[in-house]
């Protein structure tokens, strides 16, 4: 009975400790050493967003960094995190910031915020998005839905007409087609192949405006606050590839980035990053290729136990409508983790 009360009540416990001025004394147990945060797009306030999990408003990003600064947590780079995990002594709690894929707004919208706070960030780049050899499929889908009032969708039961006259209809179509898109990616098929040709759409052209050019990425990489991480060539589900294919995606993405940008690329981010997309084999490959860190999307803080799990570090996210002081506190202090010590730490 006590356990049932405590599990959902951890957020309340953290609020009480904070109101009493005791939260930071409990911090090492609650949230370990710190955490890594994951972002994708940074958009102007009011911009329509199909997937709130993959975007944050620019003013919301500013709020998040402001809340973290006021709580007194350090903002450090992934390379500094690597150094701290190798050290035995305990330091002040920290936050690392990562941005996946290589979106253009990382340069135009995110970097100005990070410059104001002098906070470092790591940009994990999918080479095919920058080369324009791999479409950003979900961005292309969203752009197509925004442009059209109806689409023809060639499904298993024949051609179906999708009405897109309202925002709600567009969101419903995005969710439905997005699930099929992911299944196609995981299965090694051309995503939504019939949709593009049936509607006379070019997914590469539709996604083009969302991603950095090589010139823009070079400018980003030259900023002293920015580290560059690898994120594969084509953003596949690595677990669904052969070992040679997966290794090639990982190794070649770093090699291309280092050759084009003339910078070290010491970190790696797994596409999708969940248990169905990467696991022990992929962690071994990243370790063998001597990356300093590999980051997943398993949500957890960084604890001392992660010192031996540098290729499978967890990350947490923020969302468009979820940037309040309470939301920041919950992530920093682990209100979203299990109250039971044996289940608080995600290691694989």
C-alpha positions as CSV (number, residue, x, y, z in Angstrom):
1,X,0.0,0.0,0.0
2,X,2.8,2.4,0.9
3,X,4.6,1.7,-2.4
4,X,1.4,2.4,-4.4
5,X,1.2,5.8,-2.7
6,X,4.8,6.7,-3.1
7,X,5.1,5.8,-6.8
8,X,2.7,8.4,-8.2
9,X,3.5,10.8,-5.3
10,X,7.2,11.3,-6.1
11,X,6.4,14.6,-7.8
12,X,4.6,15.8,-4.7
13,X,7.5,14.7,-2.5
14,X,9.9,16.8,-4.7
15,X,7.6,19.8,-4.5
16,X,7.5,19.6,-0.7
17,X,11.2,19.3,-0.4
18,X,11.7,22.3,-2.7
19,X,9.3,24.4,-0.7
20,X,11.2,23.5,2.4
21,X,14.5,24.4,0.9
22,X,15.7,20.7,1.2
23,X,15.5,19.6,-2.4
24,X,19.2,20.1,-3.3
25,X,20.2,18.1,-0.2
26,X,18.3,15.1,-1.7
27,X,19.5,15.8,-5.2
28,X,22.3,13.2,-5.5
29,X,19.9,10.4,-4.6
30,X,17.0,11.7,-6.6
31,X,18.8,12.7,-9.8
32,X,22.4,11.4,-9.6
33,X,25.0,13.4,-11.4
34,X,22.8,15.3,-13.8
35,X,21.1,14.6,-17.2
36,X,21.3,14.9,-20.9
37,X,18.5,16.8,-22.7
38,X,17.4,16.0,-26.3
39,X,15.9,18.5,-28.8
40,X,15.1,18.5,-32.5
41,X,13.4,21.5,-34.0
42,X,13.2,25.0,-32.5
43,X,10.4,27.0,-34.0
44,X,8.9,30.4,-33.6
45,X,6.0,30.8,-31.1
46,X,2.7,29.9,-32.6
47,X,4.2,27.8,-35.5
48,X,1.9,24.8,-36.2
49,X,3.6,21.6,-35.0
50,X,2.5,18.1,-36.0
51,X,4.6,16.3,-33.4
52,X,5.0,18.2,-30.1
53,X,7.5,15.6,-29.0
54,X,10.0,16.8,-31.7
55,X,9.8,20.6,-31.4
56,X,10.1,23.4,-28.9
57,X,9.2,27.1,-29.3
58,X,12.3,29.4,-29.2
59,X,10.9,31.3,-26.2
60,X,10.3,28.0,-24.4
61,X,13.9,27.0,-25.0
62,X,14.9,30.2,-23.4
63,X,12.7,29.5,-20.4
64,X,14.2,26.0,-20.0
65,X,17.8,27.4,-19.9
66,X,16.7,30.2,-17.6
67,X,15.1,27.8,-15.1
68,X,18.2,25.6,-15.2
69,X,20.5,28.6,-14.6
70,X,18.4,29.8,-11.7
71,X,18.6,26.4,-10.0
72,X,22.3,26.6,-10.1
73,X,23.0,23.5,-12.2
74,X,26.0,23.6,-14.5
75,X,25.6,23.6,-18.3
76,X,28.4,21.4,-19.7
77,X,29.4,19.8,-23.0
78,X,29.2,16.1,-23.8
79,X,33.0,16.0,-23.7
80,X,33.0,17.6,-20.2
81,X,30.4,14.9,-19.2
82,X,32.7,12.2,-20.5
83,X,35.5,13.7,-18.3
84,X,33.3,13.8,-15.3
85,X,32.1,10.2,-15.7
86,X,35.8,9.2,-15.8
87,X,36.5,11.0,-12.5
88,X,35.8,9.5,-9.1
89,X,35.0,12.8,-7.3
90,X,31.5,14.2,-7.2
91,X,30.9,17.6,-8.9
92,X,27.9,19.9,-9.0
93,X,24.9,18.6,-10.9
94,X,25.0,19.3,-14.6
95,X,22.9,19.4,-17.7
96,X,24.1,18.6,-21.3
97,X,22.2,19.7,-24.4
98,X,21.9,17.7,-27.6
99,X,20.1,18.5,-30.9
100,X,19.4,15.7,-33.3
101,X,19.3,15.5,-37.1
102,X,20.8,18.8,-38.4
103,X,17.8,21.2,-38.6
104,X,18.4,24.7,-39.9
105,X,16.8,26.2,-36.9
106,X,19.5,24.8,-34.7
107,X,21.7,27.6,-36.2
108,X,19.1,30.3,-36.6
109,X,16.9,29.8,-33.5
110,X,18.7,27.6,-31.0
111,X,22.3,28.9,-31.1
112,X,21.3,32.6,-30.3
113,X,19.6,31.3,-27.1
114,X,22.7,29.2,-26.1
115,X,25.0,32.2,-26.8
116,X,22.9,34.3,-24.4
117,X,23.6,31.7,-21.6
118,X,27.1,30.8,-22.9
119,X,25.9,27.1,-22.7
120,X,27.5,24.4,-24.9
121,X,25.5,22.1,-27.1
122,X,26.1,19.0,-29.3
123,X,24.5,18.8,-32.7
124,X,24.1,15.2,-33.9
125,X,24.0,15.3,-37.7
126,X,22.4,12.9,-40.1
127,X,24.7,13.2,-43.2
128,X,22.0,12.3,-45.7
129,X,19.8,15.2,-44.6
130,X,22.7,17.7,-45.2
131,X,23.7,16.0,-48.5
132,X,20.1,16.1,-49.6
133,X,20.5,12.4,-50.4
134,X,18.0,11.2,-47.7
135,X,14.7,13.1,-47.2
136,X,13.6,14.0,-43.7
137,X,10.6,11.9,-44.2
138,X,8.5,13.1,-41.3
139,X,9.2,16.8,-42.2
140,X,8.3,16.1,-45.8
141,X,5.0,14.5,-44.7
142,X,4.1,17.4,-42.5
143,X,4.9,19.9,-45.3
144,X,2.8,18.0,-47.8
145,X,-0.1,17.9,-45.4
146,X,0.2,21.7,-44.8
147,X,0.2,22.4,-48.5
148,X,-2.8,20.3,-49.5
149,X,-6.5,20.2,-48.8
150,X,-6.8,16.6,-49.8
151,X,-4.5,13.7,-50.7
152,X,-4.9,10.3,-52.3
153,X,-3.5,7.5,-50.2
154,X,-2.9,4.1,-51.9
155,X,-3.5,1.8,-49.0
156,X,-4.0,-2.0,-48.9
157,X,-7.7,-1.6,-49.5
158,X,-7.3,0.6,-52.6
159,X,-6.9,4.3,-53.1
160,X,-8.4,6.4,-50.3
161,X,-9.0,10.1,-50.4
162,X,-7.9,12.0,-47.2
163,X,-9.7,15.3,-46.4
164,X,-7.2,17.9,-45.1
165,X,-9.4,20.9,-44.8
166,X,-8.9,21.5,-41.1
167,X,-5.9,21.4,-38.8
168,X,-7.4,18.5,-36.9
169,X,-7.8,16.5,-40.1
170,X,-4.1,17.2,-41.0
171,X,-2.9,16.1,-37.5
172,X,-5.0,12.9,-37.8
173,X,-3.5,12.1,-41.2
174,X,0.0,12.9,-39.9
175,X,-0.4,10.4,-37.1
176,X,-1.9,7.7,-39.3
177,X,0.6,8.1,-42.1
178,X,3.5,8.6,-39.7
179,X,3.0,5.2,-38.2
180,X,3.1,3.6,-41.6
181,X,6.2,5.6,-42.4
182,X,8.0,4.3,-39.4
183,X,7.1,0.7,-40.2
184,X,8.5,1.3,-43.8
185,X,11.7,2.7,-42.4
186,X,12.1,-0.2,-40.0
187,X,11.4,-2.6,-42.7
188,X,13.9,-1.2,-45.1
189,X,11.2,-0.1,-47.6
190,X,10.9,3.3,-49.3
191,X,8.6,5.2,-46.9
192,X,5.1,5.8,-48.1
193,X,6.3,5.1,-51.6
194,X,2.9,5.2,-53.3
195,X,1.8,8.5,-51.5
196,X,4.5,10.7,-53.1
197,X,4.0,9.5,-56.7
198,X,0.2,9.4,-56.5
199,X,0.1,13.0,-55.4
200,X,3.0,14.3,-57.6
201,X,5.1,15.2,-54.6
202,X,8.9,15.1,-54.2
203,X,9.8,14.3,-50.5
204,X,13.3,15.6,-50.9
205,X,12.2,19.0,-52.1
206,X,9.5,19.2,-49.4
207,X,12.0,18.5,-46.7
208,X,14.8,20.7,-48.1
209,X,14.0,23.9,-46.2
210,X,14.1,22.2,-42.8
211,X,17.8,21.2,-42.9
212,X,21.2,22.9,-42.7
213,X,23.3,23.2,-45.8
214,X,27.0,22.2,-45.6
215,X,27.9,25.9,-45.5
216,X,25.5,26.5,-42.6
217,X,26.7,23.4,-40.8
218,X,30.3,24.6,-41.2
219,X,29.3,27.9,-39.5
220,X,27.7,26.0,-36.7
221,X,30.7,23.7,-36.2
222,X,33.0,26.7,-36.0
223,X,31.2,28.2,-33.0
224,X,33.1,27.5,-29.8
225,X,29.9,26.4,-28.0
226,X,29.1,23.7,-30.5
227,X,30.3,20.1,-30.7
228,X,29.3,17.9,-33.6
229,X,28.1,14.3,-33.2
230,X,27.4,11.6,-35.7
231,X,23.8,10.4,-36.3
232,X,24.3,8.0,-39.3
233,X,24.0,8.6,-43.0
234,X,20.4,7.7,-43.6
235,X,18.8,7.7,-40.1
236,X,17.8,4.0,-40.2
237,X,16.7,1.7,-37.4
238,X,20.2,0.3,-36.8
239,X,18.9,-2.9,-35.1
240,X,17.1,-3.8,-38.4
241,X,20.4,-3.7,-40.4
242,X,23.1,-6.4,-40.6
243,X,26.1,-5.8,-38.4
244,X,28.2,-4.6,-41.4
245,X,25.5,-2.2,-42.6
246,X,25.0,-0.8,-39.1
247,X,28.7,-0.4,-38.6
248,X,29.0,1.4,-41.9
249,X,26.2,3.8,-41.1
250,X,27.9,4.7,-37.8
251,X,31.5,4.9,-39.0
252,X,30.9,6.5,-42.4
253,X,28.8,9.3,-40.9
254,X,31.6,10.3,-38.6
255,X,34.2,10.1,-41.4
256,X,32.2,12.3,-43.8
257,X,31.5,14.9,-41.1
258,X,35.2,15.0,-40.0
259,X,36.4,15.3,-43.7
260,X,33.8,18.0,-44.6
261,X,33.9,20.1,-41.4
262,X,37.6,19.5,-40.3
263,X,36.5,19.0,-36.7
264,X,36.6,16.0,-34.3
265,X,33.3,14.1,-34.1
266,X,33.6,12.3,-30.7
267,X,30.0,11.5,-30.0
268,X,27.2,9.4,-31.5
269,X,23.4,9.5,-31.3
270,X,21.3,6.4,-32.2
271,X,18.5,7.1,-34.7
272,X,15.2,6.6,-32.9
273,X,17.2,5.5,-29.8
274,X,14.6,3.2,-28.2
275,X,15.1,-0.5,-27.3
276,X,13.5,-1.7,-30.6
277,X,16.0,0.4,-32.6
278,X,19.3,-0.1,-30.8
279,X,20.8,-2.5,-28.3
280,X,23.9,-4.3,-27.1
281,X,25.2,-4.9,-30.7
282,X,25.0,-1.3,-31.6
283,X,26.5,-0.2,-28.2
284,X,29.4,-2.5,-28.9
285,X,30.0,-1.1,-32.4
286,X,30.0,2.5,-31.0
287,X,32.5,1.4,-28.3
288,X,34.7,-0.4,-30.9
289,X,34.7,2.7,-33.1
290,X,36.0,4.7,-30.0
291,X,33.3,7.3,-29.7
292,X,33.5,9.0,-26.3
293,X,29.7,8.7,-25.8
294,X,26.7,7.2,-27.4
295,X,23.3,8.6,-26.5
296,X,19.9,6.8,-26.7
297,X,16.4,8.1,-26.1
298,X,15.8,6.0,-22.9
299,X,14.6,8.6,-20.4
300,X,16.7,8.7,-17.3
301,X,19.2,10.9,-15.4
302,X,22.9,10.2,-15.4
303,X,24.0,8.2,-12.3
304,X,27.5,6.9,-11.3
305,X,26.5,3.5,-12.7
306,X,26.6,5.1,-16.2
307,X,30.4,5.4,-16.0
308,X,30.6,1.9,-17.4
309,X,27.8,2.5,-20.0
310,X,29.3,5.4,-22.0
311,X,27.9,4.0,-25.3
312,X,24.3,3.8,-24.0
313,X,23.6,7.0,-22.1
314,X,20.0,8.1,-21.5
315,X,18.4,11.4,-22.5
316,X,15.2,13.3,-21.6
317,X,13.1,15.6,-23.8
318,X,11.1,18.8,-23.6
319,X,8.0,19.5,-25.7
320,X,6.3,22.5,-27.1
321,X,3.8,23.0,-24.3
322,X,5.9,21.6,-21.4
323,X,8.5,24.1,-20.4
324,X,7.3,25.4,-17.1
325,X,9.4,25.8,-14.0
326,X,7.7,22.7,-12.6
327,X,8.5,20.7,-15.8
328,X,12.1,21.7,-15.6
329,X,12.3,20.7,-11.9
330,X,10.6,17.4,-12.6
331,X,13.3,16.5,-15.2
332,X,16.2,17.8,-13.2
333,X,15.3,16.0,-10.0
334,X,13.9,12.8,-11.5
335,X,10.2,13.1,-10.7
336,X,9.6,11.1,-13.8
337,X,11.7,8.1,-12.6
338,X,10.7,5.2,-10.5
339,X,10.7,5.8,-6.7
340,X,12.3,2.4,-6.2
341,X,16.1,2.6,-6.2
342,X,16.5,-0.6,-8.2
343,X,14.5,0.7,-11.0
344,X,15.6,4.4,-11.1
345,X,18.6,3.9,-13.3
346,X,18.3,2.9,-17.0
347,X,21.5,1.2,-18.1
348,X,20.7,-0.5,-21.4
